[in-house]
Amino acid sequence: MANFTIGGFLLMTFPGDPEIEILRASLFLVLYLVALTGNILIITVTSLDHSLNSPMYFFLKHLSCLDLCFITATVPRSICDSFMHSGNISLWECILQCFAAVTPCSAEVSMLTVMSYDRYVAICFPLHYEIIMDVNTCVYGVLAVWISGVIAGVMHTAATFSIHFCGPKIIHQFFCDIPQLLKLSCSDDYINELGVTAFLVLVAFCCFIFIGFSYTHIFSAVLRIPSAEGRAKAFSTCLPHLCVVTLFFSTAFFEFLKPHSDSSSGLDFLITFFYTVVPPTLNPMIYSLRNKVMKAALRRVFKESKAYLF
């Protein structure tokens, strides 16, 4: 790390276009407030309403925590930088931001896998659901999710900031994005980070395969349900999670496969925007808009809060 200057790095998304920067910051502010409100509502309702005292909503609460951590790690700093016309970020702030962004993102892969297993047991083994998904299983599952995220965050951050950077330390993105940092490497010492990335991509691929395996069995079991009402009820508990899985993995897939160039582009920003900002913003809507139980719980919590205040 001796090669770093005291000034750290310069975050630059749209150089020379202050109007676009302000427009982007305004959009980010609106989306961040929407994500903040939606995820806090889900965390609050699933914590206070006893009718949501089930493994599915326990996992949903932690998914909202991860989404909140993920978007908070990158977006608020970017909004402030744009409005203040400053993109300077110190080395240690960049390290912290990198770790804070990678940890919840990696943990979310594990969380979606655990949630798919929960739906698999609920649909395919309904009579044994409470025995299999007991309190210990749920707590250990969530602990494993958070620990896996922290391990991935440490591995990525340590490998990234062990390389030597040179030249103008300009990051053409709105946060300390690892692919952009690797472009600043002086030599081939970024191989360690590529090895970490390859390993974690393999783990994510295995999680994706497991989720696909789970839903293959889920759909097979649902289609064997004789009544249309029973099939609709079973699908209604699975489709929100499937939508979230599709949204998360599709945006991450495009981010992983996007062409990398030495200069910034609108495409780079757009793809990064879709995998960092869109999922945490849309996930609460996906889980609450078509979930009658969640909407009823929201109404009860608001009614109780209103009665308590007035």
Secondary structure, 3 states (H helix, E strand, C coil): CCCCCCCCEEECCCCCCHHHHHHHHHHHHHHHHHHHHHHHHHHHHHHHCHHHCCHHHHHHHHHHHHHHHHHHHHHHHHHHHHHCCCCEECHHHHHHHHHHHHHHHHHHHHHHHHHHHHHHHHHHCHHHHHHHCCHHHHHHHHHHHHHHHHHHHHHHHHHHCCCCECCCCEECCCCCCHHHHHCCECCCCCHHHHHHHHHHHHHHHHHHHHHHHHHHHHHHHHHCCCCHHHHHHHHHHHHHHHHHHHHHHHHHHHHHHCCCCCCCCHHHHHHHHHHHCHHHHHHHHHHHHCCHHHHHHHHHHHHHHHHHHC
